[in-house]
Amino acid sequence: MSQTKFIQIFKENQNLYQDLLPEWIAYLKNVFPQLRKDDEKEATAEERTNDLNRRINIQGKRPDMHFELFYYDDTLIGFSNFAIDTGGISGLIPKGYGTIMEFYISPKFRRKGYGKLFYEHIEETLKKDGAQYMYLTSDTAEGVPFWCKMGFIKTDKIAPDNKDPIFIKNI
């Protein structure tokens, strides 16, 4: 029988880093194409681990902030970093929206329903945390159709940090 697990990663459970680090590096190379270049400027595994540590160390400071790993039959399928946005985006998004900051499904598991399954878990978690709306930006062209299928609507708003369009969903 197949088993789905969503595991919150914290500073204290660093044994999960071994699973996560290769997927984290693949995610960064997918989102930031300039990292695909194999030159002396590319960060080392230690630098990537330090960056990942910084993100994970935030977990546990608020109960509505999550960095979760998605396992299916003990295989890591992907990960996501999501939370209730306590600051909002001034003039664009009010405080209290749920937001997905990172969402990654390993390429060999895409288009098999895993992304939808993981997203449904995230939406339910953010609802329990008090969100009535969610927002995100999609930094890859292949992500836009997925998010639209999940019910997100592209707005005319642009995120000031990454210059990507903002997608919103009533949950």
C-alpha positions as CSV (number, residue, x, y, z in Angstrom):
1,M,0.0,0.0,0.0
2,S,1.3,3.4,-0.9
3,Q,2.1,5.9,1.8
4,T,2.3,9.7,1.6
5,K,4.2,11.7,4.2
6,F,4.7,15.4,4.7
7,I,7.6,16.1,7.1
8,Q,8.4,19.5,8.5
9,I,12.1,20.0,8.4
10,F,13.6,21.9,11.4
11,K,17.1,22.8,12.4
12,E,17.0,19.8,14.9
13,N,16.3,17.1,12.2
14,Q,19.3,17.7,10.0
15,N,19.4,14.0,9.0
16,L,16.8,15.1,6.4
17,Y,19.4,17.4,4.8
18,Q,21.1,14.5,3.0
19,D,17.8,13.8,1.2
20,L,17.0,17.4,0.6
21,L,20.3,19.0,-0.5
22,P,20.4,17.4,-4.1
23,E,16.8,18.4,-4.6
24,W,17.5,21.9,-3.3
25,I,20.4,22.4,-5.7
26,A,18.2,21.1,-8.6
27,Y,15.5,23.5,-7.6
28,L,17.9,26.5,-7.6
29,K,19.3,25.5,-11.0
30,N,15.7,25.3,-12.3
31,V,14.7,28.7,-10.9
32,F,18.0,30.5,-11.5
33,P,19.3,29.4,-14.9
34,Q,22.6,31.3,-14.4
35,L,23.5,28.7,-11.8
36,R,23.5,26.0,-14.5
37,K,26.9,27.3,-15.7
38,D,29.7,25.0,-14.5
39,D,32.2,27.7,-13.7
40,E,34.2,28.9,-10.7
41,K,31.4,31.3,-9.7
42,E,29.0,28.5,-9.0
43,A,28.4,28.0,-5.3
44,T,29.9,25.0,-3.6
45,A,27.8,22.3,-1.9
46,E,28.8,23.9,1.5
47,E,27.5,27.3,0.4
48,R,24.2,25.7,-0.8
49,T,24.0,23.8,2.6
50,N,24.5,27.1,4.4
51,D,21.8,28.8,2.4
52,L,19.5,25.9,3.1
53,N,20.3,26.0,6.8
54,R,19.4,29.7,6.9
55,R,16.0,28.9,5.5
56,I,15.4,25.9,7.7
57,N,16.5,27.7,10.8
58,I,13.5,30.0,10.5
59,Q,11.2,27.1,10.9
60,G,9.7,26.7,14.4
61,K,9.8,30.4,15.1
62,R,6.1,30.6,14.0
63,P,3.6,27.8,13.9
64,D,2.2,29.1,10.6
65,M,5.6,28.9,8.7
66,H,6.4,25.6,7.0
67,F,9.3,24.0,5.1
68,E,8.0,20.5,4.3
69,L,9.4,17.5,2.5
70,F,7.0,15.4,0.5
71,Y,7.7,11.6,0.5
72,Y,5.7,8.9,-1.3
73,D,6.6,5.4,-0.4
74,D,9.7,6.6,1.4
75,T,11.0,8.4,-1.8
76,L,11.5,12.2,-1.6
77,I,9.2,13.6,-4.3
78,G,9.6,17.3,-3.6
79,F,9.6,20.1,-1.0
80,S,7.8,23.4,-0.3
81,N,8.3,26.5,1.8
82,F,5.0,28.1,2.7
83,A,3.5,30.4,5.4
84,I,0.9,32.9,6.4
85,D,2.4,36.2,5.2
86,T,2.5,38.5,8.2
87,G,3.9,41.5,6.3
88,G,2.0,41.3,3.0
89,I,3.3,43.2,0.0
90,S,2.7,46.9,0.6
91,G,-0.1,48.2,-1.6
92,L,-0.4,44.8,-3.4
93,I,-1.3,42.0,-1.0
94,P,-2.7,42.5,2.5
95,K,-1.3,40.7,5.6
96,G,-2.7,37.3,6.4
97,Y,-2.7,35.7,3.0
98,G,-1.1,32.3,2.6
99,T,1.9,32.3,0.4
100,I,4.0,29.6,-1.3
101,M,7.5,30.8,-1.4
102,E,9.1,27.7,-3.0
103,F,7.4,24.6,-4.5
104,Y,9.4,21.9,-6.1
105,I,8.6,18.4,-7.5
106,S,11.5,16.4,-8.8
107,P,11.3,16.3,-12.6
108,K,10.9,12.5,-12.8
109,F,7.7,12.8,-10.6
110,R,6.1,15.6,-12.6
111,R,2.8,15.2,-14.5
112,K,1.8,12.2,-12.3
113,G,-0.4,13.9,-9.8
114,Y,2.1,14.4,-7.1
115,G,2.2,18.2,-7.5
116,K,-1.5,18.4,-7.1
117,L,-1.5,16.1,-4.0
118,F,1.2,18.2,-2.4
119,Y,-0.5,21.4,-3.3
120,E,-3.8,20.2,-1.7
121,H,-1.9,19.4,1.5
122,I,-0.4,22.9,1.5
123,E,-3.8,24.6,0.9
124,E,-5.4,22.6,3.7
125,T,-2.5,23.5,6.1
126,L,-2.8,27.2,5.3
127,K,-6.5,27.1,5.8
128,K,-6.0,25.6,9.2
129,D,-3.5,28.4,9.9
130,G,-6.2,30.9,9.1
131,A,-5.7,31.9,5.5
132,Q,-8.7,32.7,3.3
133,Y,-6.6,33.6,0.3
134,M,-3.3,32.5,-1.1
135,Y,-0.8,34.2,-3.4
136,L,2.4,33.2,-5.2
137,T,4.6,34.1,-8.1
138,S,5.6,31.6,-10.7
139,D,9.2,32.0,-11.9
140,T,9.1,29.4,-14.6
141,A,6.9,29.1,-17.7
142,E,6.0,25.5,-16.9
143,G,4.8,26.5,-13.5
144,V,2.1,28.9,-14.7
145,P,-0.2,26.2,-16.3
146,F,0.1,24.1,-13.1
147,W,-0.9,27.0,-10.8
148,C,-3.8,28.0,-13.0
149,K,-5.0,24.3,-12.9
150,M,-4.9,24.6,-9.1
151,G,-7.3,27.6,-9.3
152,F,-4.9,30.5,-9.1
153,I,-5.7,33.6,-11.2
154,K,-3.0,35.8,-12.7
155,T,-3.4,39.4,-11.6
156,D,-2.0,42.5,-13.1
157,K,0.1,42.9,-10.0
158,I,3.9,42.4,-10.2
159,A,6.0,41.3,-7.2
160,P,8.6,44.0,-6.4
161,D,11.3,41.5,-5.4
162,N,11.4,39.1,-8.4
163,K,9.3,41.1,-11.0
164,D,7.1,38.1,-11.6
165,P,3.3,38.3,-11.9
166,I,1.3,37.6,-8.7
167,F,-1.3,34.8,-8.8
168,I,-4.1,34.8,-6.2
169,K,-6.7,32.2,-5.1
170,N,-9.6,32.3,-2.7
171,I,-9.4,29.2,-0.5
